[in-house]
Each structure stands twice: as structure tokens, then as C-alpha cells.
Amino acid sequence: MYLRTIGRRNKDGSEVRYLQLAHNEWDPERKCSVARVIHSFGREDQLDRAALARLVRSLSRVLEPEQALIATAPAELEYVGSVPLGGAWALDGLWRQLGIDAAIERLLAARRLDARAERLLFAMVANRALAPLSELACCEWLAADVAIPGLAADVVGEDPQPLYRAMDWLLEIEAELAEQVYWATADLLNLEVDLLFFDTTSTYFERDEPEVDETDQDGRVVRPAFRVMGHSKDARDDLPQVVIGMAVTRTGIPIRAWCWPGNASDQPLIRQVKDDLRDWKLSRVVWVADRGFQSAENRRYLQRAGGHYIIGEKLRSESKEAHAALVRQGRYRTVAGNLEVKEVRVDDGTLRDRFVICRNPDQAERDKTVRDRLIAQLEDAIADSDQLSAAERAKLAGRLQAKRGLKRFLRQTPGGLLRIDRAAVRAETHLDGKFLLRSSDPTLSAEDIALGYKQLLQVERAWRDMKTTLDLRPVHHRKQDRIRAHVQLCWLALLLIRIAENQTADTWRNVRRELQRLHQGTFRGSAGLVHKTSETTAAQLRILRALDVDSPPAFPALTLAA
């Protein structure tokens, strides 16, 4: 298919030219190709060129970005290639709105480090959000598969050392950068940090042996091991790991991330996090955490400087206060959907905590179904056990007690016989569909406490995105500082994509797919290399407007020939 011009000479000797859209068809009778006119645009000197340009743009939208660039390029330019621009352009717009670029440059310059490393740090953050790779593979990605605003494709080359150096410098400014990014985010999004959610996860390393402490000649530990064995939240207790913590707002905005050795216990971590955020001078903060952080020491610590907490309490804990709250009579009331709450105050003269018992009737039915199935399984297992010898019964009891679900409902009589523990069954029946919360804040309603705790799912969502969308693992580093820097890059990427999701009301997966169709093409002309942006579609324009990011210029750069 092509455009052709047909000329006609008038009687007065003047010539009129007509523009037609045609294509060639093979004529079997004439044994040659014949031009077939698809559409006639009329006289060339009377063309509505603006309408023709709109038609070309409309047609180019159904083409692949590279094909559209070739189709709309001037004839005198030779097409060289194209790479995605849209995703990096949008992320860079958010990066600059938050002032991260200026903050990094300022903090690096204050330490007499190269402020130009800011572009490399952004490039690695964009890589995590768009196409997660190792830093070594990131070099190839930057050179051939993306257009990073303000960063030439040949800056890094095949040597990852500039990227590693930038990561080391990121770690030097980590604490100050996190604070400045938080306040910029709070101003941009009008964040109200009344509830601050904290949780930890772990990520493992596929190596045979954990690290060992580094010691000096006298045997003193100079650097504790980092990748070590610990309680794995990925069910990989057989591999060394590190522990990662994150603080998130109620809208899912991650405000800071931490990284600790793999054997770190959850209990003291929340106290360190509170200390790290103390200098931020946040106004009123209610810390929300799950049962893993429950302890009297943590509760007292979180109440320092006027703070408060909402913490999950173990239903089967040995806490006298929790037991007193569960046995207290009262009426449930429905607060949202199928969530019912009942508030209980426990005051023993020294403690005045509020307990909120939450109950989900649907979950209660599921709990009953699971328990009935376990009891039936246990009854089958011990049905003929009275006929066994004492040694055989003890062996059977050991096997059953190794299964946590069955162990709870199994008891042995003084004579060693195996029976269903009916008292335990009755006790479990009272816990069906329930979870217990403890709060120190006297101003929150029971509904606010329950719904606030439910929003702890925002942290779970953050971990899910960190481990899947951003590929937190595998971590292609062995040094402690590089591992920590890797976590910080993932945090910054999560911050940007969460803001993008909140402002577009869409998933990052959809936003990324649409934006990555916005390409930057490279053409060679007589003056040198010309970079041209593909036509912005309506969907891409909608996303950029939602993010308050301008569309990229049609011709972002020109590289003059030598």
C-alpha cells in the first residue's frame, strides 16, 4: 500500500496533481501488477493537511511503537532503533515531584561525592519497577532496552562498578534520604500518619553454608555475620537469610525499610524502628503490629513520647489480661461487612488496656469445619489404640503429637490410653472466627481499632509486591552493605509504584504495560542522530495526567555528527 501522485495537464498548459492511496494487485490476464486505487484524497494543492496528519496519527496507534515511528518519520531520516521510554519517564516524573533527585544530589555533594550518581540510582530503581535484573544485567538493559531521562545509554557501558559505587553511596545517605523523602511524600499526598503499620519478612540466599562472624587476630568479632540461619517466613529454614522490616501508612505508602541479620528476633526490632523515626518529629502516631511484636516491654516502649499502639494478641497466650478479656460477657455489634466487635476494658490498678474482640461469622464456620475434620481424623487414628501395647500406644501418641493440628485435641489418661480432649474442643469452640486486639489509645473507637488493624494487610501487600513485582529475591550480592543497598532500591521502587497505583486507581502491572508502549526512536540524518518520541495514546495521556507528569517532548535530543 502506498501514496501515489497522478498529474493532469489543463488546456491552458497548467498541471493539476491528485493524491491517491493505492496498492498493487497481480493481473493474471495481463501478467503484471496493476495499481488499484483505495482512496483518492483529491487535488494536492487543496489537501486538508491537518486532517491527513490526524489520520496518520490514528493509523499509527494500531502499529507497534517501532513501526509507528518509522511510518511517521521524515523520509530523509534513517531508522536506527527504538526502546521503551514511557515507564521510565513517568517514574522519573514522580521521582522529581518528590524531590528525590535534588535530595540525593544535595546529600552526595555535602559528602563530597559525585552528585551525578543520582541518575544511576534512579536507573536502578526504574529497573526494579520495569524489568528487575541484577546490577550486571542492568548495564545491558540501560544500554539497549530503555531510555532513562537524563542518562545517556553509553554512560555505564559493560562495567557495573559505577552502579556498585552508587549503591555504596546510597547507604551513606540512607537515613537522611528516608526522612526527606517521607516529608516530601507527606506534602505531595497530604499524608496523615495517624496509623503506622510495621512488619517484617525474610528473604533467603541459595548457598550451602551461612556466613560466620569476622574476627580480628585476638578472636574479637569485628563484623557479625549477616546471612545466617533464622526463622524463615518463606518456609526455607534450611537456607541462610536476612530479615527485612518496613513501615507503611494506612494508604500503603512505604515510608522506610530496614535490613537486619537473618537471626534477628522480631521483638526488639520495633523498638529500633521507633528510635529511628523519633528524630522525624511525627505528631501523633499509633503503631500497628501483629502478634509477633507483642510483649510488655514493646508496649511500654511504643507509648513513649505520647505514642500509642494497636497490637494483635495471641488467643491462646498465657496472658492473664487476654484470658480475662475473652471470658468477659458482652454483646457483639457489626461494624463493617461481616466483622463484629466487642470491647472489653481490663483494669487491674496498674494496667488499663482496651481489648477488642473481633469475630467473623464466616470464618467461624470455616474454623468449625476444619476442627470437625481434624477430630474425625484423630478418632480414626486412635480407634483401636486400646488394644495396643503401652509401647505401641506411646509411639502412636508421639506421631500424633508431632502434628500440630491433632496435638491440640489429644490427651492421655493416667493409664496411658488415648482419648479426644473434649475440654480442649469446647475451649476452641469459643475461639471460632475470633481475633483479639490490644490498644492503649483511649480516643479510638472499637471500630477504628478493628478496622485499623485490618489495614495491616497493606504491609502484606507491600511484601507481596516487593517479592514478585520488584523481584527482591534473588539478591545478587554477598556483601552486607550491598544487600542493604539492594533493599533500599526496592523500597524506593515500591514507593514510586504505590504512588502511581494510588493516583491512577489502577494496578502497576496495567500502568506499566501501557506506558512501556511509549517508545523513543533513534534516527540518523545528515546532522547526526535524532531521537523522536512515538505518538502519545489517549490511555497513556490519561495516566500521565493522573500522575501530574508532562508528556515527553516529540524530539527529546539531537546528537550532532562528529
SELO-130914 format. One line per field, with one value per residue (C-alpha): residue number from 1; x, y, z. Coordinates in nm, 3 decimals, m for minus. Example, Ala and Ser with C-alpha at 12.3 -4.5 7.8 and 13.67 -1.06 7.14 Angstrom:
BEGIN
k <- [1	2] .
u <- [1.230	1.367] .
v <- [m0.450	m0.106] .
w <- [0.780	0.714] .
***
This chain:
BEGIN
k <- [1	2	3	4	5	6	7	8	9	10	11	12	13	14	15	16	17	18	19	20	21	22	23	24	25	26	27	28	29	30	31	32	33	34	35	36	37	38	39	40	41	42	43	44	45	46	47	48	49	50	51	52	53	54	55	56	57	58	59	60	61	62	63	64	65	66	67	68	69	70	71	72	73	74	75	76	77	78	79	80	81	82	83	84	85	86	87	88	89	90	91	92	93	94	95	96	97	98	99	100	101	102	103	104	105	106	107	108	109	110	111	112	113	114	115	116	117	118	119	120	121	122	123	124	125	126	127	128	129	130	131	132	133	134	135	136	137	138	139	140	141	142	143	144	145	146	147	148	149	150	151	152	153	154	155	156	157	158	159	160	161	162	163	164	165	166	167	168	169	170	171	172	173	174	175	176	177	178	179	180	181	182	183	184	185	186	187	188	189	190	191	192	193	194	195	196	197	198	199	200	201	202	203	204	205	206	207	208	209	210	211	212	213	214	215	216	217	218	219	220	221	222	223	224	225	226	227	228	229	230	231	232	233	234	235	236	237	238	239	240	241	242	243	244	245	246	247	248	249	250	251	252	253	254	255	256	257	258	259	260	261	262	263	264	265	266	267	268	269	270	271	272	273	274	275	276	277	278	279	280	281	282	283	284	285	286	287	288	289	290	291	292	293	294	295	296	297	298	299	300	301	302	303	304	305	306	307	308	309	310	311	312	313	314	315	316	317	318	319	320	321	322	323	324	325	326	327	328	329	330	331	332	333	334	335	336	337	338	339	340	341	342	343	344	345	346	347	348	349	350	351	352	353	354	355	356	357	358	359	360	361	362	363	364	365	366	367	368	369	370	371	372	373	374	375	376	377	378	379	380	381	382	383	384	385	386	387	388	389	390	391	392	393	394	395	396	397	398	399	400	401	402	403	404	405	406	407	408	409	410	411	412	413	414	415	416	417	418	419	420	421	422	423	424	425	426	427	428	429	430	431	432	433	434	435	436	437	438	439	440	441	442	443	444	445	446	447	448	449	450	451	452	453	454	455	456	457	458	459	460	461	462	463	464	465	466	467	468	469	470	471	472	473	474	475	476	477	478	479	480	481	482	483	484	485	486	487	488	489	490	491	492	493	494	495	496	497	498	499	500	501	502	503	504	505	506	507	508	509	510	511	512	513	514	515	516	517	518	519	520	521	522	523	524	525	526	527	528	529	530	531	532	533	534	535	536	537	538	539	540	541	542	543	544	545	546	547	548	549	550	551	552	553	554	555	556	557	558	559	560	561	562] .
u <- [0.000	0.142	0.062	0.089	0.053	m0.138	m0.087	m0.326	m0.243	m0.513	m0.581	m0.405	m0.090	m0.113	m0.077	m0.302	m0.178	m0.400	m0.303	m0.429	m0.387	m0.327	m0.189	m0.070	m0.260	m0.144	m0.346	m0.322	m0.452	m0.206	0.071	0.170	0.089	m0.190	m0.245	m0.581	m0.699	m0.824	m0.896	m0.850	m0.752	m0.828	m0.609	m0.270	m0.292	m0.629	m0.547	m0.656	m0.309	m0.413	m0.682	m0.430	m0.187	m0.463	m0.537	m0.170	m0.157	m0.473	m0.339	m0.005	m0.177	m0.258	0.104	0.384	0.577	0.878	0.655	0.471	0.798	0.918	0.586	0.580	0.949	1.068	1.192	1.541	1.596	1.719	1.562	1.822	1.610	1.374	1.344	1.064	1.052	0.709	0.763	1.095	0.955	0.658	0.872	1.121	0.835	0.727	1.093	1.131	0.793	0.909	1.238	1.436	1.672	1.753	1.781	2.028	2.237	2.245	2.335	2.606	2.754	2.765	2.987	3.197	3.071	2.975	2.623	2.587	2.535	2.174	2.090	2.246	2.045	1.727	1.816	1.848	1.519	1.347	1.497	1.340	0.999	1.014	1.235	1.411	1.765	2.098	2.325	2.545	2.247	2.118	2.417	2.293	1.938	2.048	2.250	1.992	1.646	1.534	1.557	1.634	1.570	1.896	2.116	2.298	2.289	2.669	2.739	2.762	2.876	2.953	3.120	2.882	3.129	2.961	2.635	2.802	2.967	2.633	2.482	2.758	2.693	2.317	2.385	2.582	2.282	2.013	1.874	1.869	1.726	1.444	1.340	1.347	1.156	0.893	0.825	0.816	0.570	0.360	0.340	0.263	m0.007	m0.129	m0.042	m0.183	0.040	m0.206	m0.162	0.180	0.199	0.515	0.602	0.900	0.971	1.275	1.450	1.684	2.006	2.067	2.403	2.511	2.651	2.563	2.820	3.042	3.149	3.457	3.712	4.045	4.370	4.256	3.933	3.712	3.414	3.469	3.176	2.888	2.761	2.468	2.340	2.267	2.007	1.687	1.311	1.217	0.888	0.938	0.940	1.309	1.463	1.733	1.891	2.065	1.861	1.829	1.536	1.370	1.135	0.907	0.687	0.378	0.096	m0.272	m0.281	0.002	0.282	0.611	0.798	1.114	1.274	1.536	1.756	1.896	2.087	1.884	1.871	1.728	1.426	1.114	1.072	1.348	1.318	1.009	1.188	1.478	1.235	1.062	1.402	1.500	1.179	1.198	1.401	1.138	0.919	0.599	0.297	0.058	0.145	m0.042	0.178	0.000	0.173	0.083	0.118	0.487	0.572	0.357	0.544	0.510	0.845	0.740	0.406	0.575	0.832	0.570	0.391	0.693	0.657	0.279	0.268	0.008	m0.033	m0.275	m0.122	m0.263	m0.285	m0.249	m0.583	m0.412	m0.145	m0.078	m0.159	m0.398	m0.533	m0.610	m0.782	m0.986	m1.091	m1.203	m1.422	m1.585	m1.951	m2.078	m2.269	m2.108	m2.205	m2.147	m1.915	m1.830	m1.945	m1.920	m1.694	m1.834	m1.659	m1.691	m1.483	m1.354	m1.154	m0.917	m0.810	m0.602	m0.491	m0.162	m0.282	m0.571	m0.562	m0.850	m0.917	m1.129	m1.257	m1.329	m1.542	m1.606	m1.911	m1.797	m1.452	m1.618	m1.795	m1.468	m1.290	m1.564	m1.543	m1.166	m1.187	m1.455	m1.236	m0.934	m1.131	m1.269	m0.916	m0.793	m1.079	m0.992	m0.626	m0.693	m0.999	m0.826	m0.540	m0.670	m0.572	m0.210	0.071	0.188	0.498	0.296	0.047	0.334	0.477	0.137	0.093	0.432	0.336	0.004	0.156	0.404	0.108	0.016	m0.348	m0.407	m0.191	m0.429	m0.719	m0.531	m0.500	m0.368	m0.541	m0.338	m0.332	m0.181	m0.496	m0.550	m0.868	m1.018	m0.972	m1.333	m1.242	m0.997	m1.267	m1.509	m1.240	m1.162	m1.530	m1.533	m1.248	m1.403	m1.368	m1.215	m0.902	m0.803	m0.656	m0.499	m0.477	m0.354	m0.526	m0.826	m0.960	m1.012	m1.345	m1.360	m1.450	m1.143	m0.919	m1.059	m1.055	m0.714	m0.568	m0.731	m0.533	m0.220	m0.288	m0.126	0.210	0.135	0.055	0.383	0.578	0.396	0.485	0.841	0.894	0.711	0.680	1.017	1.198	1.354	1.495	1.732	1.970	2.278	2.511	2.718	2.844	2.627	2.631	2.530	2.245	2.118	2.152	1.957	1.673	1.676	1.648	1.349	1.192	1.227	1.080	0.787	0.729	0.704	0.477	0.247	0.204	0.138	m0.126	m0.299	m0.311	m0.423	m0.658	m0.506	m0.250	0.114	0.107	m0.157	0.006	0.347	0.216	0.052	0.339	0.602	0.438	0.555	0.891	1.184	1.316	1.662	1.712	2.026	2.030	2.284	2.328	2.369	2.139	1.786	1.570	1.195	0.913	0.624	0.274	0.118	m0.205	m0.518	m0.461	m0.101	m0.205	m0.466	m0.204	0.044	m0.224	m0.327	0.037	0.069	0.358	0.400	0.415	0.767	0.876	0.847	1.221	1.398	1.757	1.989	2.339	2.546	2.769	3.141] .
v <- [0.000	0.341	0.701	0.797	1.125	1.147	1.454	1.605	1.892	2.156	2.321	2.636	2.434	2.427	2.095	1.962	1.683	1.437	1.227	0.869	0.577	0.265	m0.084	m0.324	m0.637	m0.905	m0.919	m1.280	m1.186	m0.902	m1.090	m0.781	m0.579	m0.325	m0.030	m0.038	0.291	0.251	0.616	0.945	1.244	1.497	1.772	1.801	2.182	2.159	1.889	1.930	1.852	1.880	1.615	1.398	1.430	1.326	1.024	0.922	0.955	0.748	0.474	0.471	0.388	0.037	m0.024	m0.139	0.162	0.099	0.068	0.387	0.574	0.454	0.542	0.899	0.981	1.224	1.048	1.192	1.017	0.659	0.449	0.307	0.156	0.227	0.148	0.193	0.540	0.575	0.377	0.543	0.884	0.852	0.718	1.000	1.250	1.111	1.093	1.465	1.559	1.404	1.590	1.267	1.381	1.709	1.540	1.279	1.537	1.760	1.479	1.343	1.688	1.751	1.442	1.548	1.255	1.263	1.406	1.263	0.924	1.033	0.930	0.588	0.536	0.633	0.398	0.106	0.199	0.217	m0.120	m0.281	m0.137	m0.211	m0.517	m0.638	m0.758	m0.793	m0.488	m0.665	m0.735	m0.384	m0.248	m0.425	m0.310	0.054	0.027	m0.134	m0.177	0.152	0.528	0.684	1.062	1.247	0.938	0.854	0.486	0.465	0.615	0.280	0.050	m0.308	m0.220	m0.241	m0.066	0.278	0.114	m0.059	0.268	0.448	0.177	0.225	0.598	0.539	0.356	0.654	0.885	0.625	0.771	1.136	1.048	0.844	1.136	1.388	1.154	1.099	1.471	1.533	1.246	1.375	1.720	1.584	1.338	1.514	1.205	1.173	0.937	0.861	0.487	0.346	m0.023	m0.221	m0.577	m0.789	m1.059	m1.261	m1.340	m1.632	m1.700	m2.022	m2.111	m2.419	m2.261	m1.945	m1.675	m1.669	m1.371	m1.181	m1.172	m1.000	m1.167	m1.176	m1.352	m1.049	m1.010	m0.710	m0.775	m1.005	m1.245	m1.115	m1.402	m1.655	m1.912	m1.792	m1.833	m1.816	m1.657	m1.817	m2.169	m2.211	m2.276	m2.476	m2.169	m1.858	m1.540	m1.175	m1.005	m0.700	m0.457	m0.192	0.089	0.163	0.419	0.328	0.405	0.161	0.418	0.263	0.533	0.340	m0.005	m0.174	m0.482	m0.698	m1.027	m1.339	m1.450	m1.119	m1.160	m0.957	m0.842	m0.574	m0.459	m0.244	m0.054	0.025	0.138	0.373	0.518	0.566	0.760	0.961	1.241	1.284	1.452	1.291	1.429	1.160	0.803	0.484	0.183	m0.117	m0.455	m0.822	m1.074	m1.133	m0.797	m0.848	m0.801	m0.581	m0.417	m0.330	m0.191	0.037	0.147	0.237	0.458	0.681	1.045	1.014	0.725	0.451	0.105	m0.147	m0.493	m0.836	m1.060	m1.437	m1.601	m1.895	m1.696	m1.726	m1.359	m1.316	m0.994	m1.161	m1.451	m1.208	m1.020	m1.334	m1.463	m1.124	m1.117	m0.865	m0.815	m0.802	m0.535	m0.535	m0.257	m0.339	m0.619	m0.942	m0.804	m0.799	m0.634	m0.631	m0.403	m0.507	m0.294	m0.465	m0.257	m0.421	m0.096	m0.074	m0.161	m0.008	m0.151	m0.176	m0.515	m0.551	m0.898	m0.927	m1.204	m1.307	m1.543	m1.683	m1.759	m1.916	m2.165	m2.244	m2.295	m2.535	m2.732	m2.767	m2.869	m3.132	m3.278	m3.292	m3.459	m3.718	m3.787	m3.820	m4.052	m4.282	m4.282	m4.384	m4.605	m4.933	m4.798	m4.955	m5.293	m5.185	m5.238	m4.945	m4.903	m4.904	m4.652	m4.424	m4.448	m4.364	m4.072	m3.936	m3.946	m3.773	m3.506	m3.420	m3.290	m2.953	m2.965	m3.302	m3.246	m2.981	m3.228	m3.537	m3.638	m3.941	m4.090	m4.176	m4.531	m4.423	m4.458	m4.213	m4.003	m3.692	m3.391	m3.271	m2.978	m2.853	m2.892	m2.681	m2.418	m2.398	m2.361	m2.029	m1.901	m1.976	m1.685	m1.453	m1.246	m1.031	m0.681	m0.472	m0.092	0.184	0.471	0.599	0.812	0.543	0.366	m0.013	0.007	0.222	m0.023	m0.323	m0.164	m0.008	m0.349	m0.497	m0.243	m0.426	m0.612	m0.312	m0.437	m0.786	m0.637	m0.444	m0.765	m0.941	m0.667	m0.649	m1.021	m1.056	m0.731	m0.596	m0.932	m0.872	m1.222	m1.350	m1.096	m1.093	m0.971	m1.123	m0.813	m0.683	m0.321	m0.417	m0.632	m0.341	m0.105	m0.351	m0.341	0.041	0.037	m0.198	0.035	0.340	0.144	0.030	0.389	0.509	0.230	0.259	0.633	0.556	0.298	0.529	0.822	0.623	0.388	0.100	m0.172	m0.108	m0.405	m0.235	0.107	m0.032	m0.229	0.078	0.318	0.083	0.113	0.476	0.448	0.670	0.607	0.690	0.812	0.902	1.212	1.438	1.636	1.332	1.119	1.239	1.098	1.104	1.003	0.795	0.940	0.950	0.750	0.858	0.590	0.697	1.061	0.972	0.801	1.087	1.342	1.136	1.135	1.510	1.432	1.617	1.420	1.369	1.608	1.487	1.539	1.499	1.505	1.555	1.411	1.603	1.407	1.436] .
w <- [0.000	m0.097	m0.184	m0.550	m0.736	m1.066	m1.284	m1.539	m1.778	m1.845	m2.182	m2.064	m2.005	m1.621	m1.437	m1.161	m0.935	m0.743	m0.441	m0.413	m0.174	m0.383	m0.376	m0.643	m0.742	m0.979	m1.301	m1.430	m1.776	m1.834	m1.649	m1.448	m1.137	m1.165	m0.929	m0.754	m0.600	m0.241	m0.170	m0.350	m0.140	m0.415	m0.557	m0.396	m0.371	m0.191	0.062	0.424	0.554	0.920	0.866	0.683	0.976	1.217	1.000	1.002	1.380	1.419	1.194	1.376	1.704	1.588	1.491	1.714	1.853	1.626	1.317	1.409	1.448	1.107	0.944	1.080	1.039	0.768	0.454	0.490	0.826	0.852	1.130	1.373	1.653	1.943	2.314	2.572	2.730	2.895	3.216	3.299	3.202	3.441	3.726	3.675	3.692	4.032	4.143	4.072	4.223	4.549	4.523	4.548	4.273	4.449	4.791	4.664	4.480	4.788	5.029	4.800	4.741	5.118	5.150	4.850	4.647	4.281	4.261	3.910	4.073	4.127	3.768	3.822	4.140	3.960	3.674	3.919	4.088	3.748	3.659	3.966	3.874	3.499	3.441	3.759	3.687	3.861	3.850	3.594	3.366	3.438	3.242	2.929	2.995	3.023	2.704	2.477	2.631	2.788	2.762	3.102	3.105	3.157	3.126	2.803	2.706	2.692	3.039	3.217	2.937	3.037	3.368	3.669	3.902	3.866	3.977	4.272	4.373	4.361	4.583	4.839	4.843	4.879	5.201	5.336	5.293	5.373	5.697	5.587	5.247	5.402	5.623	5.338	5.109	5.378	5.430	5.054	5.016	5.305	5.145	4.798	4.907	5.223	5.426	5.776	5.968	6.243	6.197	6.113	6.024	6.083	5.992	5.897	5.645	5.543	5.217	5.173	4.983	4.794	4.942	5.132	5.445	5.642	5.696	6.003	6.214	6.104	6.385	6.444	6.546	6.908	6.820	6.881	6.649	6.422	6.190	6.286	6.022	5.818	5.601	5.873	5.971	6.137	6.141	5.772	5.669	5.326	5.477	5.392	5.732	5.554	5.394	5.535	5.521	5.619	5.794	5.635	5.805	5.661	5.795	5.586	5.609	5.602	5.225	5.160	5.118	5.244	5.435	5.522	5.505	5.725	5.695	5.978	6.018	5.946	6.311	6.439	6.667	6.588	6.949	6.969	6.608	6.653	6.932	6.700	6.432	6.675	6.771	6.405	6.338	6.661	6.501	6.231	6.493	6.373	6.555	6.678	6.582	6.665	6.590	6.440	6.453	6.460	6.743	6.677	6.838	7.147	7.476	7.780	7.704	7.349	7.465	7.717	7.460	7.198	7.449	7.499	7.395	7.375	7.127	7.124	6.977	6.831	6.860	6.792	7.098	7.086	7.161	7.330	7.512	7.884	7.933	8.227	8.075	7.743	7.921	8.130	7.816	7.635	7.919	7.980	7.879	7.629	7.308	6.963	6.716	6.342	6.223	5.860	5.634	5.830	6.103	6.457	6.752	7.129	7.352	7.694	7.937	8.177	8.477	8.749	8.910	8.718	8.370	8.180	7.831	7.590	7.435	7.124	7.040	6.667	6.521	6.162	6.141	5.805	5.946	6.249	6.019	5.844	6.178	6.291	5.967	5.994	6.361	6.292	6.018	6.250	6.528	6.286	6.165	6.524	6.620	6.330	6.433	6.795	6.737	6.815	7.022	7.348	7.207	7.155	7.398	7.611	7.395	7.072	7.215	7.319	6.969	6.815	7.057	6.954	6.586	6.651	6.875	6.601	6.401	6.547	6.439	6.606	6.914	7.048	7.082	7.204	7.569	7.753	8.054	8.366	8.234	7.904	7.692	7.405	7.409	7.249	7.480	7.494	7.720	7.456	7.191	7.396	7.456	7.085	7.004	7.193	6.973	6.634	6.391	6.653	6.684	6.980	6.972	7.246	7.225	7.453	7.269	7.467	7.178	6.915	6.891	6.889	6.521	6.446	6.631	6.445	6.101	6.167	6.244	5.933	5.731	5.837	5.513	5.342	5.470	5.346	5.007	5.016	5.085	4.804	4.555	4.687	4.631	4.298	4.102	4.217	4.249	4.589	4.558	4.433	4.583	4.360	4.635	4.912	5.096	5.380	5.259	4.906	5.037	5.245	4.947	4.733	4.988	4.975	4.595	4.623	4.882	4.655	4.363	4.579	4.690	4.328	4.205	4.507	4.444	4.076	4.170	4.418	4.175	3.870	4.062	3.865	3.919	3.838	3.604	3.385	3.412	3.322	3.024	2.874	2.940	2.801	2.459	2.453	2.275	2.192	1.841	1.711	1.354	1.160	0.945	0.786	1.108	1.333	1.549	1.618	1.899	1.837	2.075	1.947	1.946	2.294	2.303	2.489	2.754	2.808	2.828	3.090	3.305	3.276	3.366	3.671	3.780	3.704	3.469	3.138	2.814	2.681	2.403	2.044	1.985	2.322	2.195	1.897	1.883	1.629	1.392	1.454] .
***
